[in-house]
């Protein structure tokens, strides 16, 4: 199969898939649900720090083993 024939076949397959999926369009998405918010006005602030040593950019600047 040459390039032109491959592109032609791919286009036909894509069109056929579109035909088969048209009746499902817009029916597979779901609305996002979020947890209820709670009032934290009277609580002490909390801070979390996550340091990943998997990237060379951080590893060049921070000694992760000594930091943790």
PDB file with one MODEL, atoms N, CA, C and O in Angstrom:
MODEL        1
ATOM      1  N   UNK A   1       0.859  -1.164   0.000  1.00  0.00           N
ATOM      2  CA  UNK A   1       0.000   0.000   0.000  1.00  0.00           C
ATOM      3  C   UNK A   1       0.910   1.234   0.000  1.00  0.00           C
ATOM      4  O   UNK A   1       1.813   1.342   0.830  1.00  0.00           O
ATOM      5  N   UNK A   2       0.672   2.150  -0.923  1.00  0.00           N
ATOM      6  CA  UNK A   2       1.475   3.374  -0.945  1.00  0.00           C
ATOM      7  C   UNK A   2       0.850   4.425  -0.022  1.00  0.00           C
ATOM      8  O   UNK A   2      -0.211   4.196   0.557  1.00  0.00           O
ATOM      9  N   UNK A   3       1.508   5.566   0.109  1.00  0.00           N
ATOM     10  CA  UNK A   3       1.068   6.590   1.064  1.00  0.00           C
ATOM     11  C   UNK A   3      -0.318   7.111   0.731  1.00  0.00           C
ATOM     12  O   UNK A   3      -1.159   7.242   1.621  1.00  0.00           O
ATOM     13  N   UNK A   4      -0.570   7.410  -0.537  1.00  0.00           N
ATOM     14  CA  UNK A   4      -1.880   7.950  -0.920  1.00  0.00           C
ATOM     15  C   UNK A   4      -3.001   6.962  -0.597  1.00  0.00           C
ATOM     16  O   UNK A   4      -4.053   7.360  -0.097  1.00  0.00           O
ATOM     17  N   UNK A   5      -2.783   5.692  -0.875  1.00  0.00           N
ATOM     18  CA  UNK A   5      -3.800   4.676  -0.596  1.00  0.00           C
ATOM     19  C   UNK A   5      -4.011   4.509   0.907  1.00  0.00           C
ATOM     20  O   UNK A   5      -5.136   4.297   1.360  1.00  0.00           O
ATOM     21  N   UNK A   6      -2.922   4.604   1.682  1.00  0.00           N
ATOM     22  CA  UNK A   6      -3.034   4.492   3.134  1.00  0.00           C
ATOM     23  C   UNK A   6      -3.838   5.653   3.707  1.00  0.00           C
ATOM     24  O   UNK A   6      -4.670   5.459   4.594  1.00  0.00           O
ATOM     25  N   UNK A   7      -3.590   6.857   3.202  1.00  0.00           N
ATOM     26  CA  UNK A   7      -4.333   8.025   3.674  1.00  0.00           C
ATOM     27  C   UNK A   7      -5.805   7.898   3.298  1.00  0.00           C
ATOM     28  O   UNK A   7      -6.681   8.219   4.101  1.00  0.00           O
ATOM     29  N   UNK A   8      -6.079   7.436   2.094  1.00  0.00           N
ATOM     30  CA  UNK A   8      -7.458   7.250   1.641  1.00  0.00           C
ATOM     31  C   UNK A   8      -8.179   6.231   2.527  1.00  0.00           C
ATOM     32  O   UNK A   8      -9.318   6.462   2.936  1.00  0.00           O
ATOM     33  N   UNK A   9      -7.521   5.106   2.825  1.00  0.00           N
ATOM     34  CA  UNK A   9      -8.125   4.068   3.656  1.00  0.00           C
ATOM     35  C   UNK A   9      -8.355   4.569   5.074  1.00  0.00           C
ATOM     36  O   UNK A   9      -9.386   4.278   5.681  1.00  0.00           O
ATOM     37  N   UNK A  10      -7.395   5.324   5.602  1.00  0.00           N
ATOM     38  CA  UNK A  10      -7.526   5.867   6.959  1.00  0.00           C
ATOM     39  C   UNK A  10      -8.691   6.832   7.031  1.00  0.00           C
ATOM     40  O   UNK A  10      -9.434   6.832   8.012  1.00  0.00           O
ATOM     41  N   UNK A  11      -8.862   7.652   6.012  1.00  0.00           N
ATOM     42  CA  UNK A  11      -9.973   8.609   5.991  1.00  0.00           C
ATOM     43  C   UNK A  11     -11.315   7.888   5.956  1.00  0.00           C
ATOM     44  O   UNK A  11     -12.261   8.296   6.629  1.00  0.00           O
ATOM     45  N   UNK A  12     -11.395   6.830   5.183  1.00  0.00           N
ATOM     46  CA  UNK A  12     -12.633   6.059   5.106  1.00  0.00           C
ATOM     47  C   UNK A  12     -12.942   5.389   6.445  1.00  0.00           C
ATOM     48  O   UNK A  12     -14.092   5.369   6.882  1.00  0.00           O
ATOM     49  N   UNK A  13     -11.920   4.845   7.087  1.00  0.00           N
ATOM     50  CA  UNK A  13     -12.122   4.201   8.380  1.00  0.00           C
ATOM     51  C   UNK A  13     -12.563   5.223   9.430  1.00  0.00           C
ATOM     52  O   UNK A  13     -13.425   4.931  10.259  1.00  0.00           O
ATOM     53  N   UNK A  14     -11.981   6.402   9.395  1.00  0.00           N
ATOM     54  CA  UNK A  14     -12.358   7.456  10.336  1.00  0.00           C
ATOM     55  C   UNK A  14     -13.806   7.880  10.122  1.00  0.00           C
ATOM     56  O   UNK A  14     -14.545   8.078  11.087  1.00  0.00           O
ATOM     57  N   UNK A  15     -14.212   8.019   8.872  1.00  0.00           N
ATOM     58  CA  UNK A  15     -15.590   8.399   8.564  1.00  0.00           C
ATOM     59  C   UNK A  15     -16.568   7.332   9.048  1.00  0.00           C
ATOM     60  O   UNK A  15     -17.626   7.660   9.584  1.00  0.00           O
ATOM     61  N   UNK A  16     -16.226   6.071   8.865  1.00  0.00           N
ATOM     62  CA  UNK A  16     -17.092   4.977   9.311  1.00  0.00           C
ATOM     63  C   UNK A  16     -17.222   4.974  10.839  1.00  0.00           C
ATOM     64  O   UNK A  16     -18.312   4.769  11.373  1.00  0.00           O
ATOM     65  N   UNK A  17     -16.113   5.201  11.529  1.00  0.00           N
ATOM     66  CA  UNK A  17     -16.164   5.282  12.995  1.00  0.00           C
ATOM     67  C   UNK A  17     -17.058   6.431  13.438  1.00  0.00           C
ATOM     68  O   UNK A  17     -17.819   6.296  14.396  1.00  0.00           O
ATOM     69  N   UNK A  18     -16.968   7.564  12.742  1.00  0.00           N
ATOM     70  CA  UNK A  18     -17.825   8.706  13.055  1.00  0.00           C
ATOM     71  C   UNK A  18     -19.287   8.368  12.889  1.00  0.00           C
ATOM     72  O   UNK A  18     -20.117   8.771  13.703  1.00  0.00           O
ATOM     73  N   UNK A  19     -19.611   7.630  11.841  1.00  0.00           N
ATOM     74  CA  UNK A  19     -21.002   7.200  11.619  1.00  0.00           C
ATOM     75  C   UNK A  19     -21.498   6.328  12.770  1.00  0.00           C
ATOM     76  O   UNK A  19     -22.613   6.507  13.259  1.00  0.00           O
ATOM     77  N   UNK A  20     -20.663   5.389  13.194  1.00  0.00           N
ATOM     78  CA  UNK A  20     -21.060   4.461  14.244  1.00  0.00           C
ATOM     79  C   UNK A  20     -21.204   5.157  15.607  1.00  0.00           C
ATOM     80  O   UNK A  20     -22.008   4.737  16.439  1.00  0.00           O
ATOM     81  N   UNK A  21     -20.433   6.203  15.825  1.00  0.00           N
ATOM     82  CA  UNK A  21     -20.429   6.851  17.139  1.00  0.00           C
ATOM     83  C   UNK A  21     -21.363   8.048  17.244  1.00  0.00           C
ATOM     84  O   UNK A  21     -21.536   8.595  18.333  1.00  0.00           O
ATOM     85  N   UNK A  22     -21.967   8.467  16.138  1.00  0.00           N
ATOM     86  CA  UNK A  22     -22.777   9.685  16.156  1.00  0.00           C
ATOM     87  C   UNK A  22     -23.939   9.596  17.151  1.00  0.00           C
ATOM     88  O   UNK A  22     -24.292  10.600  17.770  1.00  0.00           O
ATOM     89  N   UNK A  23     -24.539   8.409  17.313  1.00  0.00           N
ATOM     90  CA  UNK A  23     -25.673   8.286  18.234  1.00  0.00           C
ATOM     91  C   UNK A  23     -25.242   8.391  19.703  1.00  0.00           C
ATOM     92  O   UNK A  23     -26.082   8.623  20.573  1.00  0.00           O
ATOM     93  N   UNK A  24     -23.941   8.223  19.988  1.00  0.00           N
ATOM     94  CA  UNK A  24     -23.436   8.324  21.356  1.00  0.00           C
ATOM     95  C   UNK A  24     -22.893   9.715  21.681  1.00  0.00           C
ATOM     96  O   UNK A  24     -22.579  10.002  22.836  1.00  0.00           O
ATOM     97  N   UNK A  25     -22.782  10.568  20.683  1.00  0.00           N
ATOM     98  CA  UNK A  25     -22.174  11.879  20.890  1.00  0.00           C
ATOM     99  C   UNK A  25     -22.903  12.653  21.981  1.00  0.00           C
ATOM    100  O   UNK A  25     -24.122  12.814  21.929  1.00  0.00           O
ATOM    101  N   UNK A  26     -22.157  13.127  22.957  1.00  0.00           N
ATOM    102  CA  UNK A  26     -22.716  13.920  24.040  1.00  0.00           C
ATOM    103  C   UNK A  26     -23.346  13.112  25.160  1.00  0.00           C
ATOM    104  O   UNK A  26     -23.838  13.695  26.126  1.00  0.00           O
ATOM    105  N   UNK A  27     -23.348  11.789  25.063  1.00  0.00           N
ATOM    106  CA  UNK A  27     -24.002  10.962  26.074  1.00  0.00           C
ATOM    107  C   UNK A  27     -23.009  10.268  27.008  1.00  0.00           C
ATOM    108  O   UNK A  27     -23.418   9.666  28.001  1.00  0.00           O
ATOM    109  N   UNK A  28     -21.733  10.341  26.707  1.00  0.00           N
ATOM    110  CA  UNK A  28     -20.749   9.636  27.518  1.00  0.00           C
ATOM    111  C   UNK A  28     -20.072  10.545  28.533  1.00  0.00           C
ATOM    112  O   UNK A  28     -19.332  10.063  29.391  1.00  0.00           O
ATOM    113  N   UNK A  29     -20.307  11.833  28.453  1.00  0.00           N
ATOM    114  CA  UNK A  29     -19.673  12.742  29.411  1.00  0.00           C
ATOM    115  C   UNK A  29     -20.452  12.747  30.718  1.00  0.00           C
ATOM    116  O   UNK A  29     -21.655  12.486  30.746  1.00  0.00           O
ATOM    117  N   UNK A  30     -19.745  13.048  31.792  1.00  0.00           N
ATOM    118  CA  UNK A  30     -20.360  13.057  33.112  1.00  0.00           C
ATOM    119  C   UNK A  30     -20.147  14.425  33.741  1.00  0.00           C
ATOM    120  O   UNK A  30     -19.118  15.064  33.521  1.00  0.00           O
ATOM    121  N   UNK A  31     -21.113  14.867  34.515  1.00  0.00           N
ATOM    122  CA  UNK A  31     -20.957  16.115  35.249  1.00  0.00           C
ATOM    123  C   UNK A  31     -19.993  15.888  36.410  1.00  0.00           C
ATOM    124  O   UNK A  31     -20.020  14.847  37.067  1.00  0.00           O
ATOM    125  N   UNK A  32     -19.142  16.883  36.645  1.00  0.00           N
ATOM    126  CA  UNK A  32     -18.218  16.782  37.765  1.00  0.00           C
ATOM    127  C   UNK A  32     -18.966  17.015  39.067  1.00  0.00           C
ATOM    128  O   UNK A  32     -19.849  17.869  39.152  1.00  0.00           O
ATOM    129  N   UNK A  33     -18.599  16.245  40.070  1.00  0.00           N
ATOM    130  CA  UNK A  33     -19.169  16.453  41.403  1.00  0.00           C
ATOM    131  C   UNK A  33     -18.036  16.841  42.334  1.00  0.00           C
ATOM    132  O   UNK A  33     -16.950  16.263  42.288  1.00  0.00           O
ATOM    133  N   UNK A  34     -18.297  17.813  43.169  1.00  0.00           N
ATOM    134  CA  UNK A  34     -17.295  18.322  44.085  1.00  0.00           C
ATOM    135  C   UNK A  34     -17.759  18.102  45.520  1.00  0.00           C
ATOM    136  O   UNK A  34     -18.958  18.140  45.796  1.00  0.00           O
ATOM    137  N   UNK A  35     -16.822  17.872  46.434  1.00  0.00           N
ATOM    138  CA  UNK A  35     -17.223  17.719  47.833  1.00  0.00           C
ATOM    139  C   UNK A  35     -17.734  19.047  48.382  1.00  0.00           C
ATOM    140  O   UNK A  35     -17.362  20.111  47.888  1.00  0.00           O
ATOM    141  N   UNK A  36     -18.573  18.983  49.389  1.00  0.00           N
ATOM    142  CA  UNK A  36     -19.076  20.197  50.012  1.00  0.00           C
ATOM    143  C   UNK A  36     -17.933  20.930  50.706  1.00  0.00           C
ATOM    144  O   UNK A  36     -17.043  20.314  51.293  1.00  0.00           O
ATOM    145  N   UNK A  37     -17.978  22.250  50.626  1.00  0.00           N
ATOM    146  CA  UNK A  37     -16.958  23.051  51.302  1.00  0.00           C
ATOM    147  C   UNK A  37     -17.315  23.162  52.770  1.00  0.00           C
ATOM    148  O   UNK A  37     -18.489  23.145  53.140  1.00  0.00           O
ATOM    149  N   UNK A  38     -16.286  23.276  53.606  1.00  0.00           N
ATOM    150  CA  UNK A  38     -16.539  23.462  55.021  1.00  0.00           C
ATOM    151  C   UNK A  38     -15.880  24.762  55.467  1.00  0.00           C
ATOM    152  O   UNK A  38     -14.904  25.206  54.862  1.00  0.00           O
ATOM    153  N   UNK A  39     -16.393  25.350  56.489  1.00  0.00           N
ATOM    154  CA  UNK A  39     -15.875  26.609  56.998  1.00  0.00           C
ATOM    155  C   UNK A  39     -14.614  26.331  57.820  1.00  0.00           C
ATOM    156  O   UNK A  39     -14.670  25.621  58.824  1.00  0.00           O
ATOM    157  N   UNK A  40     -13.499  26.879  57.401  1.00  0.00           N
ATOM    158  CA  UNK A  40     -12.233  26.677  58.099  1.00  0.00           C
ATOM    159  C   UNK A  40     -11.723  27.983  58.712  1.00  0.00           C
ATOM    160  O   UNK A  40     -10.544  28.099  59.049  1.00  0.00           O
ATOM    161  N   UNK A  41     -12.602  28.948  58.852  1.00  0.00           N
ATOM    162  CA  UNK A  41     -12.198  30.272  59.335  1.00  0.00           C
ATOM    163  C   UNK A  41     -11.599  30.220  60.729  1.00  0.00           C
ATOM    164  O   UNK A  41     -10.700  31.008  61.022  1.00  0.00           O
ATOM    165  N   UNK A  42     -12.049  29.339  61.595  1.00  0.00           N
ATOM    166  CA  UNK A  42     -11.561  29.283  62.974  1.00  0.00           C
ATOM    167  C   UNK A  42     -10.421  28.286  63.177  1.00  0.00           C
ATOM    168  O   UNK A  42      -9.979  28.090  64.310  1.00  0.00           O
ATOM    169  N   UNK A  43      -9.934  27.650  62.105  1.00  0.00           N
ATOM    170  CA  UNK A  43      -8.856  26.664  62.212  1.00  0.00           C
ATOM    171  C   UNK A  43      -7.498  27.321  61.965  1.00  0.00           C
ATOM    172  O   UNK A  43      -7.388  28.323  61.259  1.00  0.00           O
ATOM    173  N   UNK A  44      -6.467  26.722  62.570  1.00  0.00           N
ATOM    174  CA  UNK A  44      -5.107  27.192  62.332  1.00  0.00           C
ATOM    175  C   UNK A  44      -4.702  26.827  60.898  1.00  0.00           C
ATOM    176  O   UNK A  44      -5.058  25.753  60.413  1.00  0.00           O
ATOM    177  N   UNK A  45      -3.966  27.707  60.219  1.00  0.00           N
ATOM    178  CA  UNK A  45      -3.507  27.372  58.865  1.00  0.00           C
ATOM    179  C   UNK A  45      -2.541  26.190  58.879  1.00  0.00           C
ATOM    180  O   UNK A  45      -1.755  26.033  59.814  1.00  0.00           O
ATOM    181  N   UNK A  46      -2.602  25.376  57.855  1.00  0.00           N
ATOM    182  CA  UNK A  46      -1.696  24.243  57.715  1.00  0.00           C
ATOM    183  C   UNK A  46      -1.008  24.355  56.365  1.00  0.00           C
ATOM    184  O   UNK A  46      -1.618  24.763  55.377  1.00  0.00           O
ATOM    185  N   UNK A  47       0.260  23.990  56.330  1.00  0.00           N
ATOM    186  CA  UNK A  47       1.035  24.068  55.101  1.00  0.00           C
ATOM    187  C   UNK A  47       1.675  22.706  54.856  1.00  0.00           C
ATOM    188  O   UNK A  47       2.258  22.113  55.764  1.00  0.00           O
ATOM    189  N   UNK A  48       1.565  22.223  53.643  1.00  0.00           N
ATOM    190  CA  UNK A  48       2.209  20.971  53.258  1.00  0.00           C
ATOM    191  C   UNK A  48       3.225  21.239  52.167  1.00  0.00           C
ATOM    192  O   UNK A  48       2.967  22.034  51.263  1.00  0.00           O
ATOM    193  N   UNK A  49       4.368  20.592  52.236  1.00  0.00           N
ATOM    194  CA  UNK A  49       5.409  20.759  51.224  1.00  0.00           C
ATOM    195  C   UNK A  49       5.748  19.381  50.679  1.00  0.00           C
ATOM    196  O   UNK A  49       6.049  18.456  51.434  1.00  0.00           O
ATOM    197  N   UNK A  50       5.696  19.260  49.388  1.00  0.00           N
ATOM    198  CA  UNK A  50       6.035  18.010  48.718  1.00  0.00           C
ATOM    199  C   UNK A  50       7.260  18.252  47.847  1.00  0.00           C
ATOM    200  O   UNK A  50       7.244  19.127  46.982  1.00  0.00           O
ATOM    201  N   UNK A  51       8.310  17.489  48.069  1.00  0.00           N
ATOM    202  CA  UNK A  51       9.530  17.632  47.292  1.00  0.00           C
ATOM    203  C   UNK A  51       9.777  16.316  46.573  1.00  0.00           C
ATOM    204  O   UNK A  51       9.879  15.260  47.197  1.00  0.00           O
ATOM    205  N   UNK A  52       9.870  16.394  45.271  1.00  0.00           N
ATOM    206  CA  UNK A  52      10.117  15.205  44.451  1.00  0.00           C
ATOM    207  C   UNK A  52      11.562  15.233  43.977  1.00  0.00           C
ATOM    208  O   UNK A  52      12.023  16.247  43.452  1.00  0.00           O
ATOM    209  N   UNK A  53      12.264  14.158  44.152  1.00  0.00           N
ATOM    210  CA  UNK A  53      13.661  14.084  43.724  1.00  0.00           C
ATOM    211  C   UNK A  53      13.803  13.451  42.345  1.00  0.00           C
ATOM    212  O   UNK A  53      14.918  13.153  41.916  1.00  0.00           O
ATOM    213  N   UNK A  54      12.682  13.241  41.640  1.00  0.00           N
ATOM    214  CA  UNK A  54      12.734  12.535  40.366  1.00  0.00           C
ATOM    215  C   UNK A  54      13.142  13.441  39.205  1.00  0.00           C
ATOM    216  O   UNK A  54      13.452  12.934  38.127  1.00  0.00           O
ATOM    217  N   UNK A  55      13.154  14.743  39.384  1.00  0.00           N
ATOM    218  CA  UNK A  55      13.487  15.646  38.296  1.00  0.00           C
ATOM    219  C   UNK A  55      14.862  16.244  38.538  1.00  0.00           C
ATOM    220  O   UNK A  55      15.184  16.637  39.660  1.00  0.00           O
ATOM    221  N   UNK A  56      15.665  16.313  37.501  1.00  0.00           N
ATOM    222  CA  UNK A  56      17.018  16.841  37.630  1.00  0.00           C
ATOM    223  C   UNK A  56      17.017  18.324  37.967  1.00  0.00           C
ATOM    224  O   UNK A  56      17.965  18.805  38.588  1.00  0.00           O
ATOM    225  N   UNK A  57      15.990  19.058  37.580  1.00  0.00           N
ATOM    226  CA  UNK A  57      15.955  20.488  37.877  1.00  0.00           C
ATOM    227  C   UNK A  57      15.950  20.746  39.374  1.00  0.00           C
ATOM    228  O   UNK A  57      16.669  21.627  39.845  1.00  0.00           O
ATOM    229  N   UNK A  58      15.163  20.004  40.127  1.00  0.00           N
ATOM    230  CA  UNK A  58      15.111  20.172  41.574  1.00  0.00           C
ATOM    231  C   UNK A  58      16.377  19.590  42.210  1.00  0.00           C
ATOM    232  O   UNK A  58      16.945  20.184  43.127  1.00  0.00           O
ATOM    233  N   UNK A  59      16.806  18.451  41.728  1.00  0.00           N
ATOM    234  CA  UNK A  59      17.968  17.772  42.285  1.00  0.00           C
ATOM    235  C   UNK A  59      19.251  18.575  42.180  1.00  0.00           C
ATOM    236  O   UNK A  59      20.162  18.381  42.985  1.00  0.00           O
ATOM    237  N   UNK A  60      19.345  19.476  41.203  1.00  0.00           N
ATOM    238  CA  UNK A  60      20.530  20.313  41.073  1.00  0.00           C
ATOM    239  C   UNK A  60      20.564  21.435  42.117  1.00  0.00           C
ATOM    240  O   UNK A  60      21.633  21.949  42.447  1.00  0.00           O
ATOM    241  N   UNK A  61      19.405  21.806  42.626  1.00  0.00           N
ATOM    242  CA  UNK A  61      19.314  22.957  43.528  1.00  0.00           C
ATOM    243  C   UNK A  61      19.124  22.538  44.979  1.00  0.00           C
ATOM    244  O   UNK A  61      19.668  23.173  45.883  1.00  0.00           O
ATOM    245  N   UNK A  62      18.354  21.472  45.214  1.00  0.00           N
ATOM    246  CA  UNK A  62      17.994  21.064  46.573  1.00  0.00           C
ATOM    247  C   UNK A  62      18.529  19.664  46.831  1.00  0.00           C
ATOM    248  O   UNK A  62      18.367  18.768  46.003  1.00  0.00           O
ATOM    249  N   UNK A  63      19.161  19.479  47.975  1.00  0.00           N
ATOM    250  CA  UNK A  63      19.566  18.144  48.400  1.00  0.00           C
ATOM    251  C   UNK A  63      18.357  17.524  49.102  1.00  0.00           C
ATOM    252  O   UNK A  63      18.136  17.751  50.292  1.00  0.00           O
ATOM    253  N   UNK A  64      17.586  16.749  48.362  1.00  0.00           N
ATOM    254  CA  UNK A  64      16.320  16.224  48.848  1.00  0.00           C
ATOM    255  C   UNK A  64      16.509  15.330  50.073  1.00  0.00           C
ATOM    256  O   UNK A  64      15.713  15.405  51.009  1.00  0.00           O
ATOM    257  N   UNK A  65      17.524  14.502  50.089  1.00  0.00           N
ATOM    258  CA  UNK A  65      17.736  13.597  51.219  1.00  0.00           C
ATOM    259  C   UNK A  65      17.981  14.363  52.517  1.00  0.00           C
ATOM    260  O   UNK A  65      17.485  13.966  53.572  1.00  0.00           O
ATOM    261  N   UNK A  66      18.742  15.457  52.450  1.00  0.00           N
ATOM    262  CA  UNK A  66      18.990  16.245  53.650  1.00  0.00           C
ATOM    263  C   UNK A  66      17.776  17.084  54.032  1.00  0.00           C
ATOM    264  O   UNK A  66      17.590  17.404  55.206  1.00  0.00           O
ATOM    265  N   UNK A  67      16.955  17.440  53.059  1.00  0.00           N
ATOM    266  CA  UNK A  67      15.785  18.265  53.305  1.00  0.00           C
ATOM    267  C   UNK A  67      14.714  17.498  54.066  1.00  0.00           C
ATOM    268  O   UNK A  67      14.059  18.050  54.949  1.00  0.00           O
ATOM    269  N   UNK A  68      14.538  16.238  53.728  1.00  0.00           N
ATOM    270  CA  UNK A  68      13.500  15.422  54.367  1.00  0.00           C
ATOM    271  C   UNK A  68      13.984  14.936  55.638  1.00  0.00           C
ATOM    272  O   UNK A  68      13.265  14.226  56.342  1.00  0.00           O
TER     273      UNK A  68
ENDMDL
END
